[in-house]
């Protein structure tokens, strides 16, 4: 029985490939329903489902619950839901993406930041140093990074930053626990933030980008160390 089912699934896959090639379906066009495909190909629904799953895994199809199955890879606009993105990524990918995007945000901030932007960056740094808890520190740290993104004066870049930041918050690094109630006075981010903001204030685009990259690399090292220690 298992062999028959496997043969049926392989037959359905072969016929489905031929059907799609013959129909010359454009990207993002919707396939017929499973029932219609069963009738057109002369195979069982189980076999059709297995064939569709194989083609989806290959990136030739994508599915939208309630709408149907479509030709091609899932379009970007279908990934704007944070939960969808979060389910497709991991902490390491998030940090790699931050290291690609945020240094360029810092570079553009050095070009476009206003005096008020820089004042707010310095306020965020002061508040983070004075934080009584890690939660307070993280709130001001998040605000600092967003002010830097805002100061680029680029709304699309800010939207990308906000999406990345939302994913970062949703993707878990595991149960990371702080062994102290608040950051130490010599916490690595304090000096790194100062170097970053000073580079922005001095309109040094290359130095701002480098400072942001060093800061993110330091954040990643510390997260990985805490994650390993918590196991």
Buried (B, 14 or more C-beta within 10 A) or exposed (E): EEEEEEEBBBBBBEBBBEBBEEEEBEEEEEBBEBEEBBEBBEBBEBBBBBBBBBBBEEEBBBBEEEEEBBBBBBEEEEEEEEEEBBEEBEBEEBBBBBBEBBBBBBBBBBEBBEEEBBEBBBBBBEBBBEBEEBEBBBBBBBBBBBBBBBBBBBEEBBEBBEBBBBBBEBBEBEEEEEEEEBBEEEBBBBEBBBBBBBBBBEEBBEBBBBBBBBBBEBBBEBBBEBBEEEE
